[in-house]
Amino acid sequence: MTSLEDTRLSMLDLVAVREGGSVAEALAIALRTAQHAESLDFTRYWLAEHHNMPGIASSATAVLVGYIAGGTRRMRVGSGGVMLPNHAPLVVAEAFGTLAEIYPNRIDLGLGRAPGTDRTTMRALRRDRVESEADFPREVAELQQLLAAPQAGQSVVAMPGAGTDVPIWLLGSSLFSAKLAAERGLPYAFASHFAPGLLHQAIALYRSEFRPSASLARPYVMIGVPLIAAATDAEAEFLASSVHQRVLGILHGDRRCLPPPVKDFIAGLHPQERAAIGQFLAAAVIGGPSTVRAGLAALKQATAADEFMLVCDIFDPELRLRSLDIAAAACKA
């Protein structure tokens, strides 16, 4: 079996609001989860930017990064990611530069090029700006400059931000960001936790075209992995029904709070719905300890990923922590 000992574990949190729960409770659960992940020696804890989505409380991503970093001690904390079309690069540089000054050597800046929401909400965020494909590479370069040491004659300096060299990651679910990350010599995170279709093609492109940079000597690949781990395969499948319900809602344009698990939920769906959920969660690892270890090992063998970014949406917060325990043990066994 493929060794998992050299694979780092991290976590991506959308800060799900549970049915019957509140935003304040969701934020408290996120902090407790981050503290538990740190106790398991997870490498980093990222928050994802989404807007105008019922049940997701991670819209003010930089604020949440500070909240989680302030409640932990050594684990890296960052964005997975900031959706750059929604923000002026200077604002992002100042926010993450400030975080880097408060929490030195602990802040990551993951960047995505999708708006992370619908067009109407995007206009509410950036007014009437029209985005083009050329904007993202240019704005990534602008951010790199703003976070680097100021150059002589530089007209705009991020303060705080300049000289902090906050590590920039590029995130994506297509080939665009894979190619750009390779060209810039940046680490790359593939969003296989919800769009695994181009996973292998994207990381192959990234590795083949990678150019070493001052910040990264060799390719570094992180992949998103939906995880539902439990004492048995049957219990894990039951707990996964919360995610299955939410994915079905996404596919039907009906976004809601994270629901409690339902027995035999998948069995009651139309075959096309089951297939769509299966495609969405094709990279998921769901099961008891031995199944989880085998699933993670298979992903490692297939992708040679340097790091797994776990996405663990379980309705019961304590069972979510147990799921992380099982994954951590699987990678040390």
HUVENGI-V869845 format. One record per residue. N is the residue number from 1. RES is the residue in one letter. OMEGA is omega in whole degrees, 0 to 359 (NA if undefined). Layout:
n	res	omega
N	RES	OMEGA
N	RES	OMEGA
This chain:
n	res	omega
1	M	180
2	T	179
3	S	177
4	L	188
5	E	182
6	D	181
7	T	178
8	R	175
9	L	175
10	S	182
11	M	173
12	L	183
13	D	173
14	L	180
15	V	182
16	A	171
17	V	183
18	R	176
19	E	181
20	G	181
21	G	182
22	S	175
23	V	180
24	A	178
25	E	179
26	A	179
27	L	178
28	A	177
29	I	179
30	A	180
31	L	179
32	R	179
33	T	179
34	A	179
35	Q	177
36	H	178
37	A	178
38	E	179
39	S	178
40	L	180
41	D	172
42	F	184
43	T	185
44	R	179
45	Y	184
46	W	176
47	L	184
48	A	179
49	E	172
50	H	182
51	H	174
52	N	180
53	M	178
54	P	177
55	G	178
56	I	188
57	A	185
58	S	185
59	S	179
60	A	194
61	T	181
62	A	177
63	V	180
64	L	176
65	V	178
66	G	179
67	Y	181
68	I	179
69	A	180
70	G	181
71	G	176
72	T	189
73	R	188
74	R	182
75	M	175
76	R	181
77	V	182
78	G	183
79	S	178
80	G	3
81	G	165
82	V	180
83	M	191
84	L	177
85	P	182
86	N	191
87	H	169
88	A	181
89	P	180
90	L	179
91	V	179
92	V	180
93	A	180
94	E	181
95	A	183
96	F	172
97	G	176
98	T	178
99	L	181
100	A	177
101	E	180
102	I	184
103	Y	187
104	P	175
105	N	180
106	R	189
107	I	175
108	D	177
109	L	175
110	G	185
111	L	174
112	G	181
113	R	173
114	A	179
115	P	180
116	G	181
117	T	178
118	D	184
119	R	180
120	T	179
121	T	177
122	M	178
123	R	177
124	A	180
125	L	185
126	R	177
127	R	189
128	D	181
129	R	177
130	V	184
131	E	174
132	S	182
133	E	182
134	A	185
135	D	186
136	F	177
137	P	180
138	R	182
139	E	173
140	V	178
141	A	178
142	E	178
143	L	178
144	Q	180
145	Q	183
146	L	181
147	L	178
148	A	176
149	A	182
150	P	177
151	Q	178
152	A	179
153	G	180
154	Q	189
155	S	180
156	V	181
157	V	177
158	A	181
159	M	0
160	P	178
161	G	183
162	A	177
163	G	180
164	T	179
165	D	176
166	V	181
167	P	178
168	I	173
169	W	171
170	L	181
171	L	178
172	G	175
173	S	179
174	S	182
175	L	186
176	F	182
177	S	176
178	A	180
179	K	181
180	L	178
181	A	178
182	A	181
183	E	184
184	R	182
185	G	182
186	L	174
187	P	188
188	Y	177
189	A	181
190	F	186
191	A	181
192	S	177
193	H	175
194	F	181
195	A	187
196	P	189
197	G	184
198	L	185
199	L	186
200	H	179
201	Q	183
202	A	182
203	I	175
204	A	177
205	L	180
206	Y	182
207	R	184
208	S	184
209	E	185
210	F	175
211	R	180
212	P	180
213	S	178
214	A	183
215	S	185
216	L	185
217	A	183
218	R	182
219	P	176
220	Y	186
221	V	171
222	M	177
223	I	177
224	G	183
225	V	172
226	P	184
227	L	169
228	I	181
229	A	182
230	A	182
231	A	180
232	T	176
233	D	182
234	A	179
235	E	180
236	A	178
237	E	178
238	F	180
239	L	180
240	A	181
241	S	173
242	S	179
243	V	180
244	H	178
245	Q	182
246	R	178
247	V	178
248	L	177
249	G	177
250	I	182
251	L	180
252	H	180
253	G	182
254	D	183
255	R	182
256	R	174
257	C	179
258	L	184
259	P	174
260	P	181
261	P	181
262	V	180
263	K	175
264	D	182
265	F	182
266	I	183
267	A	182
268	G	183
269	L	173
270	H	181
271	P	179
272	Q	177
273	E	177
274	R	180
275	A	181
276	A	177
277	I	178
278	G	178
279	Q	179
280	F	186
281	L	184
282	A	180
283	A	185
284	A	173
285	V	186
286	I	178
287	G	175
288	G	186
289	P	182
290	S	178
291	T	179
292	V	179
293	R	180
294	A	180
295	G	178
296	L	178
297	A	179
298	A	176
299	L	179
300	K	181
301	Q	184
302	A	187
303	T	188
304	A	181
305	A	177
306	D	187
307	E	173
308	F	174
309	M	185
310	L	173
311	V	190
312	C	181
313	D	178
314	I	188
315	F	179
316	D	184
317	P	180
318	E	177
319	L	174
320	R	178
321	L	178
322	R	179
323	S	177
324	L	177
325	D	182
326	I	179
327	A	180
328	A	179
329	A	179
330	A	182
331	C	178
332	K	185
333	A	NA
